[in-house]
Amino acid sequence: MTAPSSQPLLAGHPHFHYKHGVLHAEGVALDILAAKLGTPLYVYSRAALRAAYDNYRQAIGERPVLVCYGMKANSNLAVLKEFARLGAGFDIVSGGELQRVLAVGADPAKVVFSGVGKQAWEMREALAAGVKCFNVESTAELHRLSKVAQAEGRIARVSLRVNPDVDAQTHPYISTGLKENKFGIAIEEAVQAYQTAATLPGLKIVGVDCHIGSQLTDVSPYFDALDKLLDLIDRMAGHGITIEHLDLGGGLGIRYSDEVPPSPKALLDEVFNRLQARGYGHLHLVLEPGRSLVGNAGILLTTVQFLKHNEARNFAIVDAAMNDLLRPTLYQAYHGVRAVVPRQAEARLYDVVGPVCESGDWLGKERSLALEQDDVLAVESAGAYGMVMASNYNTRPRAAEVMVDGEQYHIVRQRESVEDLLKGESTLP
Ligand SMILES: *Cc1c(COP(=O)(O)O)cnc(C)c1O
């Protein structure tokens, strides 16, 4: 079970590696970090964030593509600031996310605003900030947006999120482009919705968008969706409606165990082939990657509290739980689990579980590990949909977050205290 020194943690994690038998994030030894800052602790690698963004930038080359980071995957200000510095735009889904973007001084003109339930105050703030585009998901939303824009004396730039009815072949909870999903406007109704948008005051049609799902490990669903969107754009042109940009959403998968996700280049090269072939080479493209920019740039450190053995199972009870990392519970998602300092001892199969009072509270099942009490474990691929989904269930304060940068580390979110949780509550007189 001992990893040789300097072996990468996973193919997808080049910035987390074992050195002298200790797992490191870049130049920082994680056993020391856990001892200093406590666990559960989210640890991100700045170099990994940059490498993931660079992967998109190199695939884009000179082509007109704006990367709008799907920030719901990880909205820590330090992460946002890093992407803003690199020139990224942002895909937001709430007024709260807009405030985060503004807080790091990012350019609102590179922000697209998605989401099925935008409220009037969120629309007002986004209009005042001057976002690039509202990705509108229903005719009712068009009417609300038109009213708000008129009242504010502003023009809302809009794209309709079209549901192309393609099967992204991913987990049902993260597949969004099928008819039975709540997202977007059915593609058959899209021309009519665009005609409505064209008549409403305060709106300017600028784009078409879709987002078909998450953790896609095959690019063919994107091309199916693209072809349907281009058919739609043809029909729209027949009604005199033209657009500036096409937004294909996010969704590129990452490696959690043995997936081989496609590269941004594989996606973009074929997308531009098809755009050119259909006479749309002039269209600007927007992508909204979330997971593929941050997922493998983070891990979650946790400490073994107790080992428990019964006839059927061995349990490693750790101090991180479903309230810290919900994905295993919510999606039966796989996350690798490794010892930060692997032991030279015989491994057993452990269920790695948290202290929360739910049977669904587990982080990994049947993992081969050689463990003792107080060992620190790393839960891999925890940079996306990790901390952002954390809750205070069981009155558990949320974890701290750290960004490693070479030999340095920075606490980018303080650990919550129980006092923080009680603040704001009161009893009756
Ligand atoms: C969640 C989401 C994204 C990001 O998805 P990933 O799978 O993390 O890349 C992009 N666009 C929209 C509209 C989303 O809801």
The ligand as a Tripos MOL2 file, in Angstrom:
@<TRIPOS>MOLECULE
LIG
   15    15     1     0     0
SMALL
NO_CHARGES

@<TRIPOS>ATOM
      1 C1        -23.4000   23.6510  -13.3770 C.3       1 LIG1
      2 C2        -23.3840   24.4300  -14.6500 C.ar      1 LIG1
      3 C3        -22.1980   24.5870  -15.3780 C.ar      1 LIG1
      4 C4        -20.8950   23.9280  -14.9700 C.3       1 LIG1
      5 O1        -21.0070   22.5490  -15.1700 O.3       1 LIG1
      6 P1        -19.7210   21.5850  -14.9950 P.3       1 LIG1
      7 O2        -20.2810   20.2310  -15.2330 O.co2     1 LIG1
      8 O3        -19.2250   21.7750  -13.6260 O.co2     1 LIG1
      9 O4        -18.7290   21.9660  -16.0330 O.co2     1 LIG1
     10 C5        -22.2370   25.3620  -16.5150 C.ar      1 LIG1
     11 N1        -23.3890   25.9500  -16.9400 N.ar      1 LIG1
     12 C6        -24.5540   25.8120  -16.2600 C.ar      1 LIG1
     13 C7        -25.7600   26.4920  -16.7670 C.3       1 LIG1
     14 C8        -24.5880   25.0570  -15.1050 C.ar      1 LIG1
     15 O5        -25.7420   24.9150  -14.4490 O.3       1 LIG1
@<TRIPOS>BOND
     1     1     2 1
     2     2     3 ar
     3     2    14 ar
     4     3     4 1
     5     3    10 ar
     6     4     5 1
     7     5     6 1
     8     6     7 2
     9     6     8 1
    10     6     9 1
    11    10    11 ar
    12    11    12 ar
    13    12    13 1
    14    12    14 ar
    15    14    15 1
@<TRIPOS>SUBSTRUCTURE
     1 LIG1         1 GROUP 0 **** ****
